[in-house]
């Protein structure tokens, strides 16, 4: 049983591991993020502000000061952990991708005993320090370390669903996808996150919840008023105004664009609107990160890797694309792009 010394491990949620890895690369750009045999445990080489995990859609937590190794037994795991005295702590163990032949409660009990022997004190209700252990059956691995971030669980996404808002349209993005899109596009960049076709405001809500400067534009006054109502419901503030996406003035300090365009029956008209919106951005800025979410055929999803796409974004270079399942006849494609410096 071997382990990397003092390895930082990022534990991902299971919704869409590939998008979650892209989100981790954007949120921890100081690090080299590498994948291993596991679908949901990735290694970060370098140091960063790990508290960014707290606003990520696809990250359970970051495990720092620990390691990752092949699972063999609790006895072997004990040999790899550096037990120390820690006040007001708890041990938490959970599973990824099926079950390894060991009890999570037994791991918590035995590791807690070792920490107790070092003089640690415990608080199982609201600990200051949490030591996490993840059992990943997809690769037969165990990861451990001090947890930064919320840990496993749903964490309120259901309560923030679009159909819970006072102003709702069926095409609205689900919150975790909107949050991931904002984080991937903006990363740690300063400035405004702009949605030039904001619709019901789902992207704006998730951007504002991460304390980013946020601006939404929509040509439809009904959407503008509905978005303002939704922002008030969510308890956040963002600038929202009625304007033309193909002509509006962008903020001078721009972190990123995130957009879920209103695609309807008039596909040619929709494409023209999108092209003119992108041309407006390129005319005003030399640098800009963009995440755009477009509808596509079902069956092009891959939850583990990026996909190939034929979408072209005039003035922008497509960097990566990810397929997202919606239902049997519809999928979505999340495209990451940046302004191209080539003519």
C-alpha positions as CSV (number, residue, x, y, z in Angstrom):
1,X,0.0,0.0,0.0
2,X,1.7,3.2,-1.2
3,X,0.7,6.9,-0.8
4,X,2.0,10.2,-1.9
5,X,3.2,12.3,1.0
6,X,1.0,15.2,2.0
7,X,-1.2,14.9,-1.0
8,X,-4.1,17.3,-1.6
9,X,-7.1,15.4,-2.9
10,X,-10.3,17.1,-4.3
11,X,-13.4,15.0,-3.7
12,X,-16.0,15.6,-6.4
13,X,-19.8,15.1,-6.5
14,X,-21.2,12.4,-8.7
15,X,-23.6,14.6,-10.8
16,X,-21.1,15.2,-13.6
17,X,-17.4,14.4,-12.7
18,X,-16.0,15.8,-16.0
19,X,-17.6,19.2,-15.6
20,X,-16.6,19.2,-11.9
21,X,-13.0,18.6,-12.9
22,X,-13.2,21.6,-15.2
23,X,-14.6,23.7,-12.4
24,X,-11.7,22.6,-10.1
25,X,-9.2,23.7,-12.7
26,X,-10.8,27.1,-12.9
27,X,-11.2,27.6,-9.2
28,X,-7.7,26.4,-8.3
29,X,-5.6,27.7,-11.2
30,X,-2.4,27.8,-9.0
31,X,-2.4,24.0,-9.0
32,X,-1.8,21.2,-11.5
33,X,-5.0,19.1,-11.4
34,X,-4.5,15.5,-12.4
35,X,-6.8,12.6,-12.8
36,X,-6.2,9.0,-11.7
37,X,-8.2,5.8,-11.9
38,X,-10.9,7.3,-9.8
39,X,-13.9,9.1,-11.3
40,X,-14.3,11.5,-8.4
41,X,-11.0,11.8,-6.6
42,X,-8.5,14.2,-8.3
43,X,-5.0,15.3,-7.1
44,X,-4.0,18.9,-6.8
45,X,-0.2,19.7,-6.9
46,X,0.6,23.0,-5.4
47,X,-1.1,25.3,-2.9
48,X,-4.2,27.4,-3.2
49,X,-7.1,29.0,-1.3
50,X,-9.0,25.8,-0.6
51,X,-11.9,27.7,0.9
52,X,-13.0,28.3,-2.7
53,X,-14.4,24.7,-2.5
54,X,-17.3,26.2,-0.4
55,X,-18.9,27.9,-3.5
56,X,-18.3,25.1,-6.0
57,X,-21.1,23.1,-7.5
58,X,-19.1,19.9,-8.1
59,X,-16.8,19.8,-5.1
60,X,-17.6,18.0,-1.9
61,X,-14.5,19.1,-0.2
62,X,-10.7,19.4,-0.4
63,X,-8.7,16.9,1.7
64,X,-5.5,18.6,2.8
65,X,-2.5,17.2,4.7
66,X,-3.5,13.6,3.8
67,X,-3.1,11.2,1.0
68,X,-4.6,8.7,-1.4
69,X,-3.8,5.0,-1.7
70,X,-5.1,1.6,-2.7
71,X,-7.5,0.3,-0.2
72,X,-6.4,-2.8,1.7
73,X,-7.4,-2.6,5.3
74,X,-8.0,-0.3,8.2
75,X,-4.7,-1.5,9.8
76,X,-2.8,-0.4,6.7
77,X,-4.7,2.9,6.6
78,X,-3.6,3.6,10.2
79,X,0.0,3.4,9.1
80,X,-0.4,6.2,6.6
81,X,-2.3,8.7,8.7
82,X,-0.3,11.2,10.8
83,X,-2.4,11.3,14.0
84,X,-2.1,14.5,16.0
85,X,-3.8,16.4,18.8
86,X,-6.6,18.5,17.5
87,X,-9.3,20.3,19.5
88,X,-13.0,20.3,18.6
89,X,-12.8,17.8,15.8
90,X,-14.8,14.9,14.2
91,X,-14.0,12.1,11.8
92,X,-16.3,11.6,8.8
93,X,-16.2,8.7,6.3
94,X,-18.2,8.3,3.2
95,X,-18.4,6.3,0.0
96,X,-18.0,7.0,-3.8
97,X,-19.1,4.7,-6.6
98,X,-20.3,1.6,-4.7
99,X,-19.0,-0.2,-1.7
100,X,-15.6,-1.4,-0.5
101,X,-15.7,-4.3,2.0
102,X,-15.4,-2.2,5.2
103,X,-17.8,-0.3,7.4
104,X,-17.6,3.5,7.3
105,X,-18.7,3.6,11.0
106,X,-15.9,1.3,11.9
107,X,-13.4,3.6,10.2
108,X,-14.8,6.6,12.0
109,X,-14.7,4.7,15.3
110,X,-11.1,3.4,14.9
111,X,-9.6,6.7,13.6
112,X,-11.4,8.7,16.3
113,X,-9.9,6.4,18.9
114,X,-6.4,7.1,17.5
115,X,-7.0,10.8,17.5
116,X,-8.3,10.5,21.1
117,X,-5.1,8.8,22.1
118,X,-3.2,11.8,20.9
119,X,-5.2,14.1,23.1
120,X,-7.8,15.3,20.6
121,X,-11.2,16.6,21.8
122,X,-14.4,15.9,19.8
123,X,-17.5,17.7,18.7
124,X,-19.8,15.6,16.6
125,X,-22.5,18.3,16.1
126,X,-20.5,21.3,14.8
127,X,-16.8,20.6,14.8
128,X,-14.2,23.2,14.0
129,X,-12.0,20.6,12.3
130,X,-13.2,17.6,10.3
131,X,-11.0,14.7,9.2
132,X,-12.4,13.1,6.1
133,X,-12.0,9.6,4.7
134,X,-13.4,8.7,1.2
135,X,-13.8,5.1,0.0
136,X,-13.9,5.1,-3.8
137,X,-15.0,1.7,-5.1
138,X,-14.6,2.8,-8.8
139,X,-10.8,2.5,-8.4
140,X,-10.4,0.6,-5.1
141,X,-8.9,3.8,-3.5
142,X,-9.1,5.5,-0.2
143,X,-8.4,9.2,0.3
144,X,-8.0,11.1,3.6
145,X,-7.2,14.5,5.0
146,X,-8.5,17.5,6.8
147,X,-11.7,18.7,5.1
148,X,-12.1,22.2,3.6
149,X,-15.6,22.6,2.1
150,X,-19.0,21.3,2.9
151,X,-18.5,17.6,2.5
152,X,-21.0,15.0,1.0
153,X,-24.7,15.7,0.9
154,X,-27.2,17.6,-1.2
155,X,-26.6,21.0,0.4
156,X,-29.9,22.7,-0.6
157,X,-29.8,22.5,-4.4
158,X,-33.4,21.2,-4.4
159,X,-34.7,24.2,-2.5
160,X,-33.1,26.5,-5.2
161,X,-34.6,24.8,-8.2
162,X,-36.0,27.1,-10.9
163,X,-39.6,25.9,-10.3
164,X,-39.4,27.1,-6.7
165,X,-38.9,30.7,-7.9
166,X,-41.7,33.2,-8.2
167,X,-41.0,33.8,-11.9
168,X,-40.4,30.5,-13.7
169,X,-40.0,29.2,-17.3
170,X,-39.5,25.4,-18.0
171,X,-36.3,26.0,-20.0
172,X,-34.5,27.5,-16.9
173,X,-31.1,26.0,-16.0
174,X,-30.9,23.9,-12.8
175,X,-28.9,25.8,-10.2
176,X,-25.9,23.4,-9.9
177,X,-25.3,23.7,-13.7
178,X,-25.6,27.5,-13.6
179,X,-23.2,27.6,-10.6
180,X,-20.6,25.3,-12.3
181,X,-20.9,27.4,-15.5
182,X,-20.2,30.7,-13.5
183,X,-17.2,29.2,-11.7
184,X,-15.7,27.7,-14.8
185,X,-16.0,30.9,-16.8
186,X,-15.0,33.4,-14.1
187,X,-12.7,31.3,-11.9
188,X,-10.8,33.8,-9.7
189,X,-10.9,36.6,-12.1
190,X,-12.1,40.0,-10.8
191,X,-14.8,42.0,-12.5
192,X,-18.4,41.5,-13.7
193,X,-20.0,38.2,-14.6
194,X,-22.3,39.1,-17.4
195,X,-25.3,37.2,-18.8
196,X,-26.4,39.1,-21.9
197,X,-29.6,37.0,-22.3
198,X,-30.5,36.5,-18.7
199,X,-34.0,35.2,-19.1
200,X,-35.4,34.3,-15.6
201,X,-32.0,35.1,-13.9
202,X,-30.8,31.7,-12.9
203,X,-27.2,32.4,-13.9
204,X,-27.3,35.8,-12.2
205,X,-28.6,34.2,-8.9
206,X,-25.7,31.7,-8.8
207,X,-23.1,34.4,-9.7
208,X,-24.4,36.8,-7.0
209,X,-24.5,34.0,-4.4
210,X,-20.7,33.6,-4.9
211,X,-20.3,37.4,-4.2
212,X,-19.3,38.3,-7.7
213,X,-20.3,41.5,-9.4
214,X,-23.1,40.5,-11.6
215,X,-24.9,42.1,-14.6
216,X,-27.9,40.7,-16.5
217,X,-29.3,42.0,-19.8
218,X,-32.5,41.0,-21.5
219,X,-34.6,42.6,-24.3
220,X,-37.9,41.4,-22.9
221,X,-39.2,43.7,-20.2
222,X,-41.2,40.8,-18.7
223,X,-38.0,38.8,-18.2
224,X,-36.2,41.8,-16.7
225,X,-39.0,42.3,-14.1
226,X,-39.2,38.6,-13.5
227,X,-35.5,38.3,-12.9
228,X,-35.6,41.1,-10.4
229,X,-38.3,39.3,-8.6
230,X,-36.3,36.1,-8.6
231,X,-33.2,37.9,-7.3
232,X,-35.2,39.3,-4.4
233,X,-36.5,35.8,-3.7
234,X,-33.0,34.5,-3.5
235,X,-31.8,37.3,-1.3
236,X,-29.1,38.5,-3.6
237,X,-28.4,41.7,-5.6
238,X,-27.3,42.1,-9.2
239,X,-27.7,44.7,-11.8
240,X,-30.4,43.9,-14.3
241,X,-31.5,46.1,-17.2
242,X,-33.5,46.0,-20.4
243,X,-31.1,46.3,-23.4
244,X,-30.1,44.7,-26.7
245,X,-27.6,41.9,-26.3
246,X,-26.1,42.8,-29.7
247,X,-25.5,46.4,-28.8
248,X,-25.3,46.9,-25.0
249,X,-22.2,48.4,-23.4
250,X,-20.1,45.8,-21.4
251,X,-18.5,46.8,-18.1
252,X,-14.8,47.8,-18.5
253,X,-13.8,45.3,-15.9
254,X,-15.1,41.9,-17.1
255,X,-14.6,38.6,-15.4
256,X,-16.5,36.4,-17.8
257,X,-19.6,35.9,-19.9
258,X,-22.0,33.1,-19.0
259,X,-25.1,32.6,-21.2
260,X,-27.8,30.1,-21.9
261,X,-29.3,31.6,-25.1
262,X,-33.0,31.5,-25.8
263,X,-33.2,28.9,-28.6
264,X,-36.7,28.4,-30.0
265,X,-38.2,27.3,-33.3
266,X,-36.4,29.9,-35.4
267,X,-32.9,28.3,-35.3
268,X,-31.5,30.6,-38.1
269,X,-32.7,33.7,-36.2
270,X,-31.4,32.3,-32.9
271,X,-28.0,31.7,-34.5
272,X,-27.9,35.2,-36.0
273,X,-28.7,36.7,-32.6
274,X,-25.9,34.7,-30.9
275,X,-23.4,35.7,-33.6
276,X,-24.3,39.4,-33.2
277,X,-24.1,39.1,-29.4
278,X,-20.6,37.6,-29.6
279,X,-19.5,40.2,-32.2
280,X,-20.6,42.9,-29.8
281,X,-18.4,41.4,-27.1
282,X,-15.3,41.0,-29.3
283,X,-15.7,44.6,-30.5
284,X,-15.4,45.8,-26.9
285,X,-12.9,43.4,-25.3
286,X,-9.7,41.7,-26.3
287,X,-9.9,39.1,-23.6
288,X,-12.9,37.3,-22.3
289,X,-13.8,33.9,-20.9
290,X,-17.1,32.5,-22.1
291,X,-19.2,29.6,-21.0
292,X,-22.3,29.0,-23.2
293,X,-24.8,26.3,-22.8
294,X,-26.5,25.2,-26.0
295,X,-29.2,22.6,-26.7
296,X,-28.3,19.4,-28.6
297,X,-29.3,15.9,-29.4
298,X,-29.6,13.4,-26.7
299,X,-26.9,10.6,-26.6
300,X,-23.9,12.9,-26.9
301,X,-23.3,12.9,-23.1
302,X,-20.2,11.7,-21.4
303,X,-20.1,12.3,-17.6
304,X,-16.4,11.3,-17.4
305,X,-14.7,13.2,-20.3
306,X,-15.0,16.2,-22.6
307,X,-16.7,15.6,-25.9
308,X,-16.1,16.8,-29.5
309,X,-18.5,19.4,-30.8
310,X,-19.1,21.0,-34.1
311,X,-20.4,24.3,-32.7
312,X,-18.6,27.3,-33.9
313,X,-18.5,30.6,-32.0
314,X,-17.4,33.5,-34.2
315,X,-14.5,35.5,-32.7
316,X,-14.0,32.9,-30.0
317,X,-11.8,29.8,-29.7
318,X,-13.6,26.7,-28.3
319,X,-11.4,25.1,-25.6
320,X,-13.6,22.3,-24.2
321,X,-17.1,21.0,-24.6
322,X,-19.1,18.8,-22.2
323,X,-22.3,16.9,-22.9
324,X,-25.2,17.1,-20.3
325,X,-28.2,14.7,-20.3
326,X,-31.6,16.4,-20.0
327,X,-34.1,13.7,-21.1
328,X,-34.5,11.1,-23.8
329,X,-34.9,13.5,-26.7
330,X,-32.8,16.4,-25.5
331,X,-29.3,17.1,-24.3
332,X,-27.2,20.2,-23.6
333,X,-23.7,21.1,-24.5
334,X,-21.6,23.3,-22.2
335,X,-18.9,25.0,-24.2
336,X,-15.9,26.8,-22.7
337,X,-14.3,29.4,-25.0
338,X,-12.2,32.5,-25.0
339,X,-11.8,35.4,-27.4
340,X,-9.5,34.3,-30.3
341,X,-6.5,36.5,-31.1
342,X,-6.5,35.2,-34.6
343,X,-8.2,36.9,-37.5
